[in-house]
């Protein structure tokens, strides 16, 4: 009985994280308006959280093994809760961005620890328990936009952060009483240097992109060049450090071989085009179609529903279909959705049925969710099948590249929105740009295994390639 209570506690955290991600997206237009800040600046409220999560996830995973999962889980939940309080009382955009760093440390930290706790509690049915645990996320993605739209419309954007506080406190109290105190083992080193170099490189790159949007003088363009140069230098230093680190934060051998390189490129692009860019949909709905905050929240719901249903069906038939065709079909559907969103939609008539622009948008969002639901299970399993004996490492890399793509895409998108003549024109360029990038990801799909039997051969070839380098 106790382990089911433990599952409920850690499941509540995943539910909270999923709701929080979507409610902040819904609050995005209100934050821009009430804090009187540009879309380029407020874009960091979304992207900085993902950037911090990229770095925190692998560190938290290793710390949970070193210091015990309960300790890291509770510490991460505390960071998330305190960060939520600070975000709710932030008087300006600058402090809100800083406080989102605190919240991001918690958000990126408790998920690896929670997954480890579930795995430890259900050793005889680990795969089923982890699968059920992962299914909580789309439920939160369905609840979050509607809840967020209602809260922002009723109590302002601060309410989406206050919502996290009582639930976070409840989780802390229950976790202290219920979770088993694991001692961990102190044998593994934590690659803080590698994490710092990677964080510095990505931050410098994103700052350079942000500065580019304000480039109106020679000094501005000079700062862009300096930041870009710093980003490259830190990236080179990161690669050199990781090659000699005793326990690197990123296994470079898994990035260099051809099938893994293709998988990581696909995950980076997928994170940018299917996750990051869609977090700006509430702003798109409000600024281009004049929807209310509540209506913009509803716009995200059909995408989550489509993703949930399509993912369930694809998972059932994945063995029969293989990996490549679902990835190709899902990617093409997402591309079509992005190109469709680039057009200023009006009402249409189909078989005598008149559909408003809002209804057309809802249908496109449903279709985009189906595309994600078809491609994600195949992409996830194709990555793991490349080296099934290193599931944790592969999963960590996959999540890191997707989060990284999401963070970069928001920065690039807000740059385009900030520089555009009008919001409608800027969103047109944004959707077309990322639609083309997503289309190019098809090339990476053909470097990944087509089905399970082939993946075994690919993994053997990859292992042989690694041993000869």
FIFI-743849 format. One record per atom (N, C-alpha, C): x negated, y, z negated. Coordinates in steps of 0.05 Angstrom, whole numbers, plus 32768, in hexadecimal, padded with zeros to 4 digits. Each point is the difference from the previous one (the first is absolute). Layout:
BEGIN
XYZ
...
This chain:
BEGIN
7FEF7FE88000
801180188000
7FEF80198000
7FE97FFF7FF1
7FF080187FFE
7FF48008801B
7FF97FED8010
7FF38008801A
8014800D8012
801A7FFA7FFD
8014800D8011
8005801D7FF6
7FFD80047FE6
8000801C7FF6
7FE8800F800A
7FE97FF38001
7FE8800D800B
80048007801D
800C7FEE800F
80058005801C
801280198003
801480027FEF
801380168001
7FF2801B7FFA
7FED7FFF7FED
7FF280197FF9
7FEE80098017
7FF07FEE800B
7FEE80088016
801180068019
80167FF28004
801280068016
800C801C7FFE
800680097FE8
800A801B7FFB
7FEC80158009
7FE67FFA7FFC
7FEB80138009
80008002801E
80017FE9800E
80008000801D
8019800F800B
80167FFC7FF3
8019800D8008
7FFD801E7FFC
7FF380087FEA
7FFC801D7FFA
7FED800C8014
7FEB7FF28008
7FED800A8013
800D8004801C
80117FED8007
800D8001801A
801480178001
800F80047FEB
801380167FFE
7FF1801B8001
7FEA80017FF1
7FF180197FFE
7FF58009801B
7FF67FED8010
7FF58006801A
8015800D8012
80187FF68000
8015800A8012
800D80197FF6
800380037FE5
800C80187FF5
7FEF80188005
7FE57FFD7FFE
7FEE80178005
80028009801D
80037FEC8012
80038007801D
801A80108004
80157FF97FF2
801A800E8003
7FFD801C7FF4
7FF080037FEB
7FFD801A7FF3
7FED8013800F
7FF37FF58015
7FEB8010800E
800A801B800A
80178001800E
800A801A800A
800580147FE9
800B7FF67FEA
800680127FE9
7FE7800A7FF3
7FEB7FF07FFF
7FE680087FF4
7FF480178011
80017FFD801B
7FF680158011
800F801A7FFC
801A7FFE7FFD
801180187FFD
7FFC800E7FE5
80027FF07FEB
8000800C7FE5
7FE480097FF7
7FEB7FF28009
7FE580097FF8
7FF480138014
800F80068016
7FF880148014
7FE47FFA800A
7FFC7FE78009
7FE77FF7800A
80037FF6801C
7FEB7FFF8010
80017FF6801B
80037FE28000
800A7FF58017
80027FE38003
7FE57FF37FFF
7FEB800E8009
7FE57FF57FFF
7FF67FFC7FE4
800680137FEE
7FF87FFD7FE4
80107FEB7FF2
801B80018003
80117FEE7FF1
7FFD7FE3800B
7FF67FFE8019
7FFB7FE5800A
7FEC7FF07FEF
7FEF800F7FF2
7FED7FF27FEE
800E7FF37FE8
8018800A7FFA
80107FF37FEA
80057FE28007
80057FFB801A
80047FE58009
7FE67FF18005
7FEE800D800E
7FE87FF28009
7FEC7FFB7FEA
7FFE80127FEC
7FEC7FFC7FEB
80077FE87FEF
80197FFB7FFC
80097FE87FF1
7FF77FE7800E
80037FFE801A
7FF87FE9800F
7FE27FFD8000
7FF280168003
7FE380008000
7FF57FF57FE6
800A800A7FE9
7FF87FF67FE6
80067FE37FFC
80187FF8800A
80087FE37FFE
7FED7FEE800F
7FF6800A8018
7FED7FF18010
7FE77FF87FEF
7FF680147FF1
7FE87FFC7FF1
80067FF07FE6
801780067FF4
80057FF47FE6
80077FE28001
800D7FF88015
800A7FE48002
7FE97FEB7FFD
7FEB80018010
7FEB7FEC7FFC
7FF180027FE6
7FFD80197FF5
7FF380037FE6
80117FF47FEA
801A80068001
80137FF67FEC
80017FE18001
7FFF7FF58018
80007FE38002
7FE97FF37FF2
7FE8800C8003
7FE87FF57FF3
800080067FE3
800A80177FF8
800180077FE3
80137FEE7FF1
80167FF8800E
80137FEE7FF2
7FF47FE57FFB
7FED7FF78011
7FF37FE77FFB
7FEA80037FEB
7FF580187FFF
7FEA80047FED
800A80067FE4
801480127FFE
800980097FE6
801B7FF57FF7
800D7FF08012
801A7FF47FF9
8016800F800F
80137FF1800A
8016800C8010
801280117FEF
80077FF87FE8
801280107FEF
7FF5801B7FFB
7FE780027FFA
7FF4801A7FFA
800080138018
7FF97FF68017
800080118018
801D80068009
80127FED7FFD
801C80058007
800B80177FEF
7FFC7FFF7FE6
800A80157FEE
7FF2801B8004
7FE67FFF8005
7FF280198005
800A800D801A
80047FF08014
800A800A801A
801C800C7FFD
80117FF27FF2
801B800A7FFB
8000801A7FF1
7FEE80027FED
7FFD80197FF0
7FF780178013
7FED7FFB8011
7FF780158013
801780098012
80107FEC800A
801680068011
801580117FF2
80067FF97FE7
8014800E7FF1
7FF7801C7FF9
7FE880037FF6
7FF5801A7FF9
7FFE80128019
7FF77FF48016
7FFE800E8019
801C800A8009
80147FF07FFC
801C80088007
800980187FF0
7FF980007FE6
800780177FEF
7FF2801A800A
7FE67FFD8006
7FF180178009
800A800A801B
80077FEE8012
800B8008801A
801B800F7FFC
80107FF77FEE
801A800C7FFB
7FFE801D7FF6
7FEB80067FF2
7FFD801B7FF4
7FEC80118010
7FF67FF68016
7FED800F8010
800C801A800A
7FF380177FFB
800C801A8009
7FF98008801C
7FED7FF2800D
7FF88007801B
7FF77FE7800F
7FFB8003801A
7FF97FE98011
7FE57FF57FF9
7FED80127FF9
7FE57FF77FFA
7FFF7FED7FE8
800E80087FEA
80007FEF7FE8
80107FE68006
801580028010
80107FE88007
7FEE7FEC800E
7FEF80098012
7FEE7FEE800E
7FED7FF37FED
7FF580107FEE
7FED7FF67FEC
800D7FEB7FEE
801880067FF8
800E7FED7FEE
80097FE6800F
80038003801A
80067FE78010
7FE87FED8000
7FE8800B7FFD
7FE97FEF7FFD
80027FEE7FE8
8009800C7FE9
80047FF17FE8
80157FEA8004
80168008800C
80157FED8006
7FF77FEA8013
7FF080088014
7FF67FEC8013
7FED7FEC7FF4
7FF080087FEC
7FEF7FED7FF2
80117FEA7FF3
801680087FF4
80127FEC7FF4
800E7FF08015
800B800D8015
800F7FF18014
7FEF7FEC800F
7FE680078005
7FEF7FEE800E
7FF57FEA7FED
800080057FE6
7FF47FEE7FED
80137FEA7FF6
801980077FFB
80117FEB7FF3
800A7FEA8013
7FFF8005801A
800A7FEC8013
7FED7FE88002
7FE680038002
7FEE7FE88000
80027FF17FE5
8001800F7FEA
80027FF47FE6
801A7FF17FFD
8016800B800A
801A7FF37FFE
80017FE78010
7FF480018018
7FFF7FE88011
7FF07FEA7FF2
7FEA80077FF3
7FF07FEC7FF2
800F7FF47FE9
801080117FF2
80107FF67FE9
80147FEB800A
800E80068015
80147FEE800B
7FF37FE68009
7FE98002800C
7FF17FE88009
7FF87FEF7FE9
7FF7800C7FEA
7FF77FF17FE9
80187FF37FF1
8017800D8000
80177FF57FF2
800E7FE9800E
7FFD7FFF801B
800E7FEB800F
7FEB7FF18012
7FED7FF27FF3
7FEC7FF28010
800A7FEA8011
80167FF37FF7
800B7FE9800F
801280088017
800880198000
8012800B8015
7FF7801C8008
7FE580028003
7FF4801B8004
800B800E8019
80017FF18017
8008800C8019
801C800A7FFF
80127FF07FF4
801C80087FFE
800380187FEE
7FF280007FEA
800280167FED
7FF5801A800C
7FEA7FFF800E
7FF58017800D
8012800A8016
800C7FED800F
801380088015
8018800E7FF4
800B7FF67FEA
8017800C7FF3
7FF8801C7FF5
7FE880017FF5
7FF680197FF5
7FFE80158016
7FF67FF88017
7FFD80138017
801B8009800B
80157FF07FFD
801A8007800A
800D80167FF1
7FF580077FE8
800B80167FF0
7FFB801B800E
7FEA8002800F
7FF88019800C
8015800B8014
800A7FF08013
8015800A8012
801A80087FF2
80067FF37FEA
801880087FF1
7FFD801D7FF6
7FE880067FF5
7FFB801B7FF7
800080148017
7FF77FF78018
800080118017
801C8007800A
80137FEE7FF9
801C80058008
800D80137FEB
7FFA7FFC7FE6
800C80107FEB
7FF4801C8000
7FE580018003
7FF180197FFD
800A80188010
80037FFE801B
80088017800F
801B800B7FF8
80147FEF7FFA
801A80097FF8
7FFF800C7FE5
7FF27FF47FED
7FFD800B7FE5
7FF2801A8001
7FEA80018010
7FF080188002
80108017800C
800F7FFB8015
80108015800C
8014800B7FEC
800D7FEF7FF1
801380097FEC
7FF380107FEA
7FE97FF67FF6
7FF3800E7FEA
7FF5801B8008
7FF480028018
7FF580198009
801780158005
80167FF6800B
801780128005
800C80097FE6
7FFF7FF07FEB
800D80067FE7
7FEE800F7FED
7FE77FF87FFE
7FEE800B7FEB
7FE5800A800A
7FFC8000801A
7FE7800A800A
7FEB7FEB8004
7FEA8007800D
7FEB7FED8007
7FF27FF47FE7
800080107FEA
7FF27FF67FE8
800D7FE67FF5
801A7FFC8006
800E7FE97FF5
7FF57FE6800A
7FF47FFF8018
7FF67FE7800A
7FE77FF77FF0
7FF380137FF3
7FEA7FF87FEF
80097FFB7FE3
8013800F7FF6
800B7FFB7FE5
800D7FE47FFF
800B7FF78016
800D7FE58001
7FED7FEA7FF8
7FE680038007
7FEC7FEB7FFA
7FFA7FFE7FE2
800480167FF1
7FF580017FE5
800E7FEC7FED
801B80017FFD
800C7FEC7FED
7FFB7FE38008
80017FFA801A
7FFA7FE58009
7FE37FF87FFA
7FEE80138004
7FE47FFB7FFA
7FFB7FFA7FE2
800E800F7FEF
7FFE7FFC7FE3
800B7FE57FF8
80177FF8800C
800C7FE67FFB
7FED7FEA8007
7FF380028018
7FED7FEC8009
7FE97FFE7FED
7FF680167FF7
7FE980007FED
80077FF17FE6
801880067FF5
80087FF37FE7
80047FE28004
800E7FF98016
80047FE38005
7FE67FF18006
7FEF800D800F
7FE67FF38008
7FEF7FFB7FE7
800080137FED
7FF17FFC7FE8
800A7FE87FF0
801A7FFC8000
800C7FEB7FF0
80007FE5800E
80027FFF801A
80067FE7800F
7FE77FF5800E
7FF18011800D
7FE97FF78010
7FEC7FF17FEF
7FF47FEC800B
7FEB7FF17FF2
7FE6800F8002
7FF280017FEA
7FE6800E7FFF
7FEA7FEE800A
7FF880068019
7FEA7FF1800C
7FE5800E7FFA
7FEC7FF17FFA
7FE6800C7FFA
7FF180088019
80067FF38016
7FF180068019
7FE37FF57FFE
7FF180038015
7FE47FF87FFE
7FEF8018800B
7FEC80057FF2
7FEF80188006
7FEA7FFA8014
80037FEB800F
7FEA7FF88011
7FFF800F801B
8017800B8008
8001800E801A
7FF9801D7FFD
7FF0800A8012
7FF9801D8001
8016800F8010
800380197FF9
80148010800E
7FF180158010
800680018019
7FF180118013
800B801C8000
7FFA800F7FEA
800A801C7FFF
7FF180118014
7FE77FFA8005
7FF180118013
800C7FFD801C
80057FE78009
800D7FFC801A
801B800E8002
80107FFD7FEA
801A800D8000
7FFE801E8002
7FEC800B7FF2
7FFC801D8001
7FF8800A801B
7FEE7FF1800D
7FF78008801B
80167FFE8014
80117FEB7FFF
80167FFD8012
801580177FFB
800680057FE7
801380167FF9
7FF5801B800A
7FE680047FFC
7FF5801A8009
80018003801F
7FFA7FEA800E
80018001801D
801C8006800B
80147FF27FF5
801B80048009
800B801B7FF8
7FF980097FE8
8009801A7FF6
7FF480178012
7FE67FFE8006
7FF480148011
800C8001801C
80077FE8800A
800D7FFF801B
801B800D7FFF
80107FFA7FEB
801B800B7FFE
7FFF801E7FFB
7FED80097FF0
7FFC801D7FFC
7FF9800E801A
7FEF7FF38010
7FF8800C8019
801880038013
80127FEC8000
801880028010
801280167FF6
800380027FE5
801080157FF4
7FF5801C8007
7FE680037FFE
7FF380198006
80038007801D
80017FEC8011
80048005801D
801A800E8006
80147FFA7FEF
801A800D8004
7FFF801D7FF9
7FED80097FF0
7FFD801C7FF8
7FE9800D800E
7FF57FF38015
7FE9800A800D
800680198011
7FFB80177FF4
80058019800D
7FE780118002
7FE97FF67FF6
7FE880108001
7FE87FED8003
7FE9800C8005
7FE87FF08003
7FF97FF27FE6
8006800D7FE9
7FFB7FF47FE6
80117FE77FFC
801980018008
80127FE97FFD
7FF67FE98010
7FF98005801A
7FF77FEB8011
7FE57FF47FF6
7FEF80127FF4
7FE77FF67FF5
80057FED7FE9
801380077FEF
80077FEE7FE9
800B7FE6800A
800F80008016
800A7FE7800B
7FE87FEF8009
7FED800C800E
7FE97FF18009
7FEF7FF47FE9
7FFD80117FEB
7FF17FF77FE8
800E7FE87FF3
801A80027FFC
800F7FEA7FF4
7FFF7FE78010
80028003801B
7FFF7FE88011
7FE47FF37FFE
7FEB80117FFF
7FE57FF57FFE
7FFD7FF27FE5
800A800C7FEA
7FFF7FF37FE6
800E7FE58000
80178000800E
80107FE78001
7FEF7FEA800E
7FF380068016
7FF07FED800E
7FE87FF67FEF
7FF380137FF3
7FE97FF97FEF
80087FED7FEA
801780077FF3
80097FEF7FEA
80097FE4800A
800B7FFF8018
80087FE7800C
7FE87FEE8005
7FEB800D800B
7FE67FF18005
7FF57FF67FE5
800080117FEC
7FF67FF97FE6
80107FE97FF4
801B80018004
80127FEB7FF6
7FF97FE5800D
7FFC8000801A
7FFA7FE7800E
7FE57FF57FF6
7FEC80117FFE
7FE67FF77FF6
80017FF57FE4
8010800D7FEF
80027FF77FE4
800F7FE57FFF
80157FFD800F
80107FE87FFF
7FF17FE7800A
7FEC80058012
7FF07FEA800A
7FEE7FF37FEA
7FF980107FEC
7FEE7FF67FEC
800E7FFD7FE4
801980097FFE
800D7FFF7FE6
80057FE37FF7
7FFD7FFB7FE6
80047FE57FF6
801D7FF78003
801380127FFB
801C7FF98003
800E8017800D
7FFE8003801B
800A8017800E
801E80037FFF
800980198001
801C80058000
800D7FF8801A
7FF080018016
800A7FF7801A
7FEC7FEC800B
800A7FE88007
7FEF7FEC800C
7FFB8006801E
7FE9800C8006
7FFA8009801B
80007FE98014
7FF97FE87FF7
7FFF7FE98011
801C7FFA800C
801580067FF1
801B7FFB8009
800A80168013
7FF180168001
800880168012
7FF17FFD801B
7FE97FF48000
7FEF80008018
80087FEB8014
80097FE87FF7
80067FEB8014
801980088010
80017FF78018
801480098014
801D7FFD7FF7
80097FE97FF7
801C7FFD7FF8
800780127FE8
7FEE80027FEC
800580117FE9
8000801D8007
7FEE80088013
7FFF801B8009
801A8008800D
800B7FEE8011
80198005800D
801780027FEC
80007FEF7FEC
801480017FEB
7FFF801A7FF0
7FE880097FF9
7FFD80187FF0
800880198010
7FF98000801A
800880168012
801F80018002
800C7FE98003
801D7FFF8002
800D800A7FE6
7FF67FF77FE9
800B80097FE7
7FFD801E7FFB
7FE9800B8009
7FFB801D7FFD
8015800F8011
80047FF88019
8013800D8011
801D7FFC7FF7
80057FE77FF7
801B7FFA7FF7
800780117FE7
7FED80027FEE
800580117FE8
8005801D8008
7FF280098015
8004801C8009
801B8004800D
80077FEE8013
801780048011
801A7FF57FF5
7FFF7FEB7FF0
80187FF37FF6
800680077FE3
7FED80097FF1
800480077FE4
7FFD801E7FFB
7FE8800B8005
7FFA801B7FFA
80138014800E
80027FFD801A
800F8014800F
801E80017FF9
800B7FE87FF8
801C80007FF9
8006800C7FE5
7FEC80067FF0
8004800E7FE7
8008801D8005
7FFB800A8019
8007801B8007
801D8002800C
800E7FEA8002
801A8000800C
801480137FF1
800080017FE5
801380137FF3
7FFA801D8009
7FE780088003
7FF9801B8009
800A8004801D
7FFD7FEB8010
800A8001801C
801E80048001
800E7FF27FEF
801D80018000
800A801C7FF7
7FF3800B7FEC
8008801A7FF5
7FF880178012
7FE88000800B
7FF68016800F
80098001801D
80047FE8800C
80077FFF801C
801F7FFD8004
800C7FEF7FEF
801D7FFB8003
8012800E7FEC
7FF3800F7FEE
8010800F7FEC
800F7FF07FEC
7FF77FE77FFB
800D7FEF7FED
7FFB800A7FE3
80107FF87FEE
7FFC80067FE4
7FEB7FED7FF5
7FF580067FE8
7FED7FEE7FF3
800C7FE47FFC
801A80007FF7
800D7FE67FFB
80037FF0801A
8007800E8015
80037FF2801A
7FE57FF5800A
7FEB800F7FFB
7FE57FF88009
7FF77FE77FF1
80097FFD7FE7
7FFA7FE87FF1
800F7FE8800C
801980048008
800F7FEA800C
7FF37FF6801A
7FF28012800D
7FF37FF9801A
7FEC7FEA7FFD
7FF37FFD7FE9
7FEC7FEC7FFC
800B7FE57FF9
80197FFF7FF8
800D7FE77FF7
80027FEB8016
800A80068018
80027FEB8014
7FE57FF48008
7FEB80107FFF
7FE67FF58006
7FF87FEA7FEC
800480057FE7
7FFA7FEC7FEB
80117FE78003
801A80048007
80117FE98003
7FF77FEF8018
7FFA800E8017
7FF77FF28017
7FE67FF17FFB
7FEE800C7FF1
7FE77FF37FFA
80047FE87FEF
801180027FEC
80057FE97FEE
800C7FE8800F
801580058010
800D7FEB800E
7FEE7FF38015
7FF380118010
7FEE7FF58015
7FE87FF17FF5
7FF6800A7FE9
7FEA7FF27FF3
80087FE47FF7
80187FFE7FF5
80097FE67FF6
80037FEC8017
800C80098016
80047FEE8017
7FE57FF8800C
7FEE80148003
7FE67FFA800C
7FF07FED7FEF
800180037FE6
7FF27FEE7FEE
80097FE38003
801A7FFC8005
800B7FE58003
7FF67FF38019
7FFF800F8016
7FF97FF5801A
7FE380058009
7FF080097FED
7FE480088007
7FF07FE8800A
80047FE97FF4
7FF17FE88008
80067FF9801D
801A80038008
80087FFA801B
7FF780158014
800280197FF8
7FFA80168012
7FE280068003
7FF17FF97FEB
7FE480098000
7FFD801C7FF6
7FE8800B8001
7FFA801A7FF6
800180168015
7FF67FFA8018
7FFC80158013
8019800C800B
80147FF08008
8018800A800C
801080127FED
80047FF87FE6
800D80137FEE
7FF2801A7FFD
7FE57FFF7FFF
7FF180197FFD
800480128019
7FFF7FF48017
8003800F8019
801C800C8002
80157FEF7FFB
801B80098001
800680177FEC
7FF77FFB7FE7
800480147FEB
7FF2801A8006
7FE77FFE800B
7FF180198006
800E800F8017
80097FF28014
800E800E8016
801A800E7FF6
800E7FF37FEE
8018800C7FF5
7FFA80197FF1
7FEA80007FF0
7FF880187FF1
7FF880168014
7FF27FF98015
7FF880148014
8018800D800D
80147FF08008
8018800A800C
800F80137FEC
80007FF87FE6
800D80107FEC
7FF2801C7FFD
7FE580008000
7FF180197FFE
800580128018
80007FF58018
800680108018
801C800A7FFF
80137FF07FF6
801C80087FFF
800380187FEC
7FF27FFE7FEA
800180167FEC
7FF4801A800A
7FEE7FFE8014
7FF48018800B
80148011800F
80167FF58008
8014800F8010
8014800E7FED
800880188007
8015800E7FF0
801B7FF38008
80097FEF7FEE
80177FEF8006
801A800F7FFD
80137FF98011
801C800B7FFE
80137FE87FFF
801980067FFC
80137FEA7FFF
80027FF2801B
80067FE67FFF
80037FF08019
801A7FF17FFE
80097FF78017
80197FF08002
7FF97FE5800C
80067FEB7FF1
7FFA7FE48008
801A7FF08000
80097FF78017
80187FF18003
8018800E7FF4
8001801A8004
801680107FF6
7FFE80087FE3
7FEA7FF77FF3
7FFC80077FE4
7FEC80177FFE
800980167FF4
7FEF80187FFE
7FEF7FFE7FE7
7FE680038004
7FED7FFE7FE9
7FF3801C7FFD
800080097FE8
7FF3801A7FFA
7FE27FFD8000
7FF280178000
7FE27FFF7FFF
7FF77FF27FE6
800E80047FEA
7FF87FF37FE7
80037FE28002
80157FF7800D
80047FE38003
7FEA7FF48012
7FF9800F8015
7FEB7FF68012
7FE57FFE7FF0
7FFB80147FEF
7FE77FFF7FF0
80017FE77FED
80177FFB7FF4
80027FE97FEE
7FFB7FE6800F
800A7FFE8019
7FFB7FE88010
7FE37FFD8007
7FF380168007
7FE37FFF8006
7FF07FF77FE8
8007800A7FE8
7FF27FF87FE8
80057FE37FFA
80187FF68005
80067FE47FFC
7FEE7FEF8013
7FFE80088019
7FF07FF28014
7FE280007FF8
7FF780177FF6
7FE380027FF8
7FFB7FED7FE9
80147FFE7FED
7FFD7FED7FEA
7FFF7FE38009
80107FFA8014
7FFF7FE5800C
7FE57FFA800C
7FF58014800E
7FE57FFD800B
7FEB7FFA7FEB
8001800F7FEA
7FED7FFB7FEA
80057FE57FF3
801A7FF87FFD
80067FE77FF4
7FF77FE88010
80008003801B
7FF77FEB8012
7FE17FFD7FFF
7FF280178000
7FE37FFF8003
7FF17FFB7FE6
800B800A7FE9
7FF17FFE7FE7
7FFA7FE47FF7
80147FEE7FFE
7FFA7FE47FF7
7FEB7FF38012
80028004801A
7FED7FF48013
7FE4800C7FFB
7FFE801A7FFD
7FE6800D7FFC
7FF47FF77FE6
80107FFE7FEB
7FF67FF87FE6
7FF57FE38001
800F7FEE800C
7FF77FE48001
7FE97FFC8013
7FFF80108015
7FEA7FFD8013
7FE680087FF3
800080147FEF
7FE880087FF1
7FF77FEB7FED
80137FF67FF0
7FFA7FEC7FEC
7FF67FE6800D
800C7FF98016
7FF97FE7800E
7FE38000800B
7FF580188003
7FE58002800A
7FEC7FF47FEC
800780027FE6
7FEE7FF47FEC
80117FFB7FE7
800F7FEA7FFF
80147FFB7FEB
7FF37FFC7FE5
7FE67FFA7FFE
7FF37FFC7FE6
7FF9801B7FF3
80058016800E
7FFA801A7FF5
801880128002
80177FF67FF6
8019800E8003
7FFF801C7FF2
7FF580017FE7
800080197FF1
7FF08015800F
7FE97FF8800B
7FEF8014800E
800E800A8019
800B7FED8010
800E80088018
801880127FFA
800F7FF97FEC
801880107FF9
7FF7801C7FF7
7FEB80017FF0
7FF6801A7FF7
7FF780128017
7FF17FF48013
7FF7800F8018
8018800A8010
80137FEE8004
80188008800F
800F80177FF4
80047FFF7FE6
800D80167FF2
7FF0801A8001
7FE67FFD7FFD
7FEF80188000
8001800E801B
7FFE7FF18016
8001800C801B
801B800C8006
80167FF37FF7
801A800C8005
8004801A7FF0
7FF880007FE7
800280187FF0
7FEF8016800C
7FE87FF98009
7FEE8013800C
800C800D8019
800D7FEF8011
800D800A8018
801780127FF9
800F7FF97FEB
801680117FF7
7FF7801B7FF7
7FEA80017FF0
7FF680197FF6
7FF680128017
7FF17FF48013
7FF580108016
8017800A8012
80147FEF8005
801580088012
801080177FF5
800580017FE6
800E80177FF4
7FF180198004
7FE57FFF7FFC
7FEF80178003
8000800A801D
7FFE7FED8013
80018008801C
801B800B8008
80157FF37FF7
801B80088006
8006801C7FF6
7FF880057FE7
8005801B7FF4
7FEF8015800E
7FE97FF9800B
7FF080128010
800F80088019
800C7FEC800E
800F80058018
801980117FFA
800D7FFA7FE9
8018800F7FF9
7FF9801D7FF9
7FEA80037FF2
7FF7801B7FF8
7FF880118018
7FF57FF48015
7FF6800E8017
801480048016
80177FF37FFE
801480008015
800F801B8002
800B80058018
801080188004
801A7FFF7FF0
800C7FE98000
80197FFC7FF0
7FFF7FE37FF5
80107FFB7FEC
80007FE67FF4
80097FEA8014
801480078011
80097FEC8013
7FEA7FF98014
7FF28014800A
7FE97FFC8012
7FEA7FF07FF2
7FFA80087FE7
7FEA7FF37FF2
80067FE27FFA
80197FFB7FF9
80087FE37FFB
7FFF7FF1801B
8007800D8016
7FFE7FF3801A
7FE47FF68005
7FED80137FFC
7FE37FF98004
7FF77FEA7FEC
800A80027FE8
7FF87FEC7FEB
80097FE48007
801A7FFD8007
800A7FE68007
7FF47FF48019
7FFB80118014
7FF47FF78019
7FE37FF77FFB
7FF180107FF0
7FE57FFA7FFA
7FFD7FE47FF2
80107FFD7FEB
7FFF7FE67FF1
800C7FE98010
801380068011
800B7FEB8011
7FEB7FF58013
7FEF8012800B
7FEA7FF78012
7FEC7FF07FF0
7FF9800A7FE8
7FED7FF27FEF
800A7FE47FF9
801A7FFE7FFA
800B7FE67FF9
80007FED8019
8005800B8017
7FFF7FF18019
7FE47FF48004
7FEC80107FFA
7FE47FF68004
7FF97FEA7FED
800E7FFE7FE9
7FFA7FEA7FED
80067FE5800B
800F7FFE8016
80067FE6800D
7FE67FF38008
7FEB800F8007
7FE77FF58008
7FF37FF07FE9
8004800A7FE7
7FF57FF37FE9
800F7FE67FFA
801A7FFF8007
800F7FE77FFB
7FF57FE8800E
7FF580058018
7FF67FE98010
7FE57FF67FF6
7FF4800D7FED
7FE87FF67FF3
80067FEF7FE8
801A80007FF7
80087FF17FE9
800B7FE58008
80027FEC7FEE
80097FE68007
801D80008008
80077FEE8013
801B7FFE800B
80127FF07FED
7FF57FEC7FF4
80107FEF7FEE
7FED7FF27FEC
800B7FF07FEE
7FF17FF57FEA
7FE97FED800A
80057FEF8013
7FEC7FED800A
7FE8800F800B
800680168010
7FEB800F800B
7FF1800F7FEB
800E80097FEB
7FF380107FEC
7FEA7FF07FF1
80047FE67FFE
7FEB7FEF7FF3
7FE680018011
80047FFE801A
7FE980018012
7FF2801B7FFF
801180167FFF
7FF5801B7FFF
7FF180047FE6
800B7FF67FEA
7FF280037FE6
7FE57FF28001
7FFF7FE8800C
7FE77FF28002
7FEC800F8011
800A800C8016
7FEE80108011
7FF680197FF1
8012800C7FF1
7FF980187FF1
7FEB7FF97FEB
80037FE97FF3
7FED7FF87FEB
7FE57FFB800D
80007FF38017
7FE77FFB800E
7FF2801A8008
80118013800A
7FF5801A8007
7FF3800F7FE9
800D7FFE7FE8
7FF6800D7FE8
7FE67FF37FF8
7FFD7FE68002
7FE87FF27FF7
7FE880058012
800580098019
7FEA80058012
7FF8801E8000
800F80117FF2
7FF9801C8000
7FF080077FE7
